[in-house]
Amino acid sequence: MAVGGRANQRGVVATCNYNARAYGIHSAMPMISALRLCPDLQVLPVDMPKYKAESAKVQAIFRAFTPIVEPLSLDEAYLDVSDCRIANGSATRIAKEIRTRVEDEVGITISAGIAPNKFLAKIASDWLKPNGQFTITPEQVDSFVYTLPVKKLLGVGSVTAKRMQNLGIHTCGDLQTVPLNDLTRHFGKFGTRLYQLSRGEDNRAVSPKRQRKSLSAEHTYAQDLPSLAACQQALETLFKELDHRIEQTNCRHLICQRTIKLRFNGFITTTASSTGGSSDLTEYARLLDQAWRRHELPVRLIGAGVKLSPSAKAKQLGLF
């Protein structure tokens, strides 16, 4: 079973169950490819209002145990249970009680990771999926990360993993043998982060108020847009959707950059951006023109977005 768009409309897999994954199906895969791998695949349409409603129920259960909840998405969150006295303050038992309540009250199963910090908790949450939980105690951190593959580290994608492989780095144990100076030479500022993560270090606090950094809207078209004029026409509808999202999130005053993304026939992707504190169709049209002229091919996807600056600090008011 998979959830996503229709194959004849260039839909992609939003998610799928574990039976489908056994066929090699995964998120972001074109639905037509998924159906080739598994012709009997049952495809359900996306129902975002339903997901939001169920997510709210789950998050309400989280907050019955601790007010320090940092949502990452509709189906994932960090919880700081340091001060929770339920289950005698045992994080492992708290996680089990949360999972039981979610299954009993919401009717779905969830997995949990328990660890001294966010990085390790995220790794642990994936360890015994589906419907399981895994605990990494402070005493187990060193031995756990030593054999952990570097591809599991936050921020390590396929390109970085390949570079590490070429350097003979396959596990965090391997990474620990590389001096910090060499890591920063090979990976820039990210080298410092790799040095910390390979030792299981992550000092980020669980933050209930996460700062939104960007906002976007994009659309994949059932038929390629053949010309710049067709793209400009489609942009008008997309811009209205983006503008509506900006209005809903009340972040217009935080805009510091505008971006256009184009994906051409053949999956060539390019972006164009400009700095500025406003969002207007004329500027997006100019960016679209700039991006389209790099390849001048039919377009399958257009995305429009804004980058947001941190909230402005409160100014000192006058005395009178």
N, C-alpha and C positions, 0 to 999 in steps of 0.2 A: 504494500500500500504506500502511496506517495501523495503529498499535497503539493499543488502547484498549478501552473497555467496549462492551457491546452497545447498539445503538440502542434496543431495546425495554425496556432497563433504565436509560435515561437516561445511558448511558455517554458519555464525552467522549474526544476524541482526545488521547492522551498524546504521540504524535509521529507523523510521517509522512515518506515519502521525497519527493525533489524532484519526481518525476513527479506525485505527488498535490498538491504545493504549487502546481503550475501551474494547478490547478483552483480555487485559492483556499482550499484546506484548510490549517488551521494548528492548532497545539497549543491545547488547552482549548476547542476548538470542539465543540458537541454532535455526537455521532456521527450522529444523524439528519440534521443539516444537512450534514455531510460527504457522506453518501450521496446527498443530493439534488443536490449539486454534481457528484458522480462516482458514478453508479449501479454502475459496475463496480469500485468500490473494494474491495480485499481487506483485510479487517479481522482482525488477529491479536490474541489475548488478551495481556494483560500477564504477564510471567514474571520477577518481581523476583529470585528466587534465581539465575536464569541471568544476569541483568544484573550482579548483585553478583559472581558468579564471574568473569565476563569482565573486569569493572572491576578486580578484584584482580590479574589477569594483566597488564593494561595498566599499573597503578600500580607493579607490581614492575619493569617495564621502565624506567619513569621513575626509580625509585630506584637503578637500575644506573648512571645518569648523574649523579645528585645526591641527597643526602639531604634537601635543602630542597624539599619538595613540599607544596603546600597544596591538598588536594582541595576543590573547590567542590560537587561532586555526583558521581554515579556516572560521568559521562562528561566531566568537565571539571576541570582543575587548573592551578595556577600552578607553574612550576618556576624556581628561581633557579640558573642554571648559571654564575654568575660565576667559581667556582673549579674548574669542570670542565675537564680538560685533554684530553678526547677531541676528536678532529677539530681539534687545535691550538687548542682553546678557542673556536672559532667557534660562536656561538649558532645561526646559520643552518644550519651543517653538522650541529650536534648535533641540531637539530630534524628534519632530513632523516633522520639515522640512527635516531632514535627512531621516526619514522613508518614507516621500512622494517622495523624489527624488529617493530613492532606488527602490520603487515600479514603478515609472514612467520610469526610465532609465534602470533598470536591469530586472524588471518584477517579482520580488519576494517581499514578505512581511517580515518584521523583527520586533522584539520586542525590547523595550528599558527600562532600569531602570535608574532613575535619583536620585542621592543621594549625600550627602557630602563626601563620601569616597567609596573606591573600594568594600569593603565587602558589604555594604548596597546596592550599585548599582547593584551588582550581584544578590542579593536577589530580588531586585525590578524588575530586567529584567525578572525573572521567574513568576512574580506575575500575569500578565494578558496575558500570552501566550495562543493562538498564535495571532500575529499581534496586540499587544497592548503595552501600556507603563504605567509605574507607578512611581510616584514621592514621595520621602520621604524628606521632608524639614528638616532643622536643628531643628526646633521647634518640629517636630513629632518623632524625633529619640527615645527619652526615652519611649514614649508610644508604639511605633512600636515594639521595641525589647523586651519590657516587656512580651508580650504574644507570642513572636516568639518561636516555638518549637526548642529545642536544636539540633535536627537532621538536621536543616537547616544551622547550623554553619559550616564554612569551616573547613575541617579536621575531622569532626565527622562522622565516619562510623557506621556500624551496631554494631560492637563490643563496641566502646566507648559509643554509645547511650544506649546500654543495661546496661553497667556499671553505667551510669548516672541514668537510670530508677531504678536500684536496690538501688541507693542512694536517691531516691525520687526526682530526678531532671528531670523535663519534659519540662520546659520553661526557657527562659533567665531570667525571673523574679525569678524562683527558684534558678537559678545559681548565681544570684546576692546576694543571702543570704548566700552563702558559702564563708568563708574567703579565701583569697589568699593562705595562708599556707596550708589549707586543700586541695585546688585544686591541688597545686604542689605535695602534698603528695599522692594524688590519681592518678594524671595524669602526673606527672613529669613536664618537661619544658612546655609541652602543656597546663598545668594548668594556666600559666600566660597568654597565648593567649586566653584561654577560659574566663578568668576574663575580658580581654579587649573587646572581641567580644560580650559578654553578655551585655555590656554597649554601644554597637554600636561604639566602638573605633577601628580605623584602620588608622595608619599613613603612610601606604605605598603610595609612589608617583606613578603616571602613568609614566611608563618608556618605551619610544619608542624602546630602545635597550635592549631586554631581553637576558640574558645569558643562552644559551642552557646548560643543566646539564647532559644530557645523549643522547644516540643514539642507536637504536636497529633495528633488523630485526627478524621476526619470521614467522613460517609457521605451519599451521595445516594440517596434512596429511589425505587424503581421506581414506587410510588404515593404521592401526597402523604399526609402524616400529617394527618388531618382535625381533630384537636383537641389541646388541651394535654395531656390524659391520654395520648393516643397518643405524643406527643413524650416525655413523661416515661418511658413504658415503653421507648421506643427508646433513651433516654439511658442506661439501665442497661447495655446491651450496649456502647455506645460508651465509657462510662466505664471498663469493664473493659479495653477495648483500650488506652485512654490510660494506665491504671494499669500495664499490662503493659509499655508502652514506657518509662515512667518508671523502672520496675524494671530493665529491660534496660540503660538508659543510665546507671543509677546517679546520677541527678540530683535525687533527691527533696529533698535538703538544700539545693538551690539555688532551689527554687520561691519566687517572690515575688508572683505574680499568677495568678489563674484566669480563663479567658475562655470564653464560650459564643458561637458564631456560628449564626445561623439565616438560611436563605434561603427565603423564602416563595414561594408560587405567584405568578408574575409577576416573579420574580427580584429582588424587594426583599430586601435583605440588611441585617441589623442585628447588633450585638454587644453583649454585656454582660460586665463584668469586675469583679473585686474583688481587693484586695490581701490577701496572707496567705501563710504559709509551709507550707500543707498542701494536700493534694488529697483532698477527700472528696465523695461523691455528694450529700450533703445540700446543700452549697454550690452545686454545679453545678445541682441541681434548682431552687434559689432563683433562680439567674441565668437559667435557661431560662424560668422563669415570668415574670421581669421582661422578658426580651426578647420573649417571645411576645405579651404584652399590649400591646405597642406597635402591633401590626397585627391580631392575632387572625385570621390567615388560615391556610389549609392550608400545611404546611411540606414542602419538597422536600429540604432538606439541613440536617443538624445537625453542628456541629463543636465539639469541646471541646479546650481546650489550656491550657498553662501557660507563663508567662514566667519565665525563669531569670535570677538575679542572677549577677554575676561570682563566680568561686571566692573563697571567703574567704581572706584572707591568713593565713599561718601565725602563730600566737600565740607570744610569747616564753615559753619554759618556765621553771619555777622552777629555782633553782640546786640544790635538794635534793629 
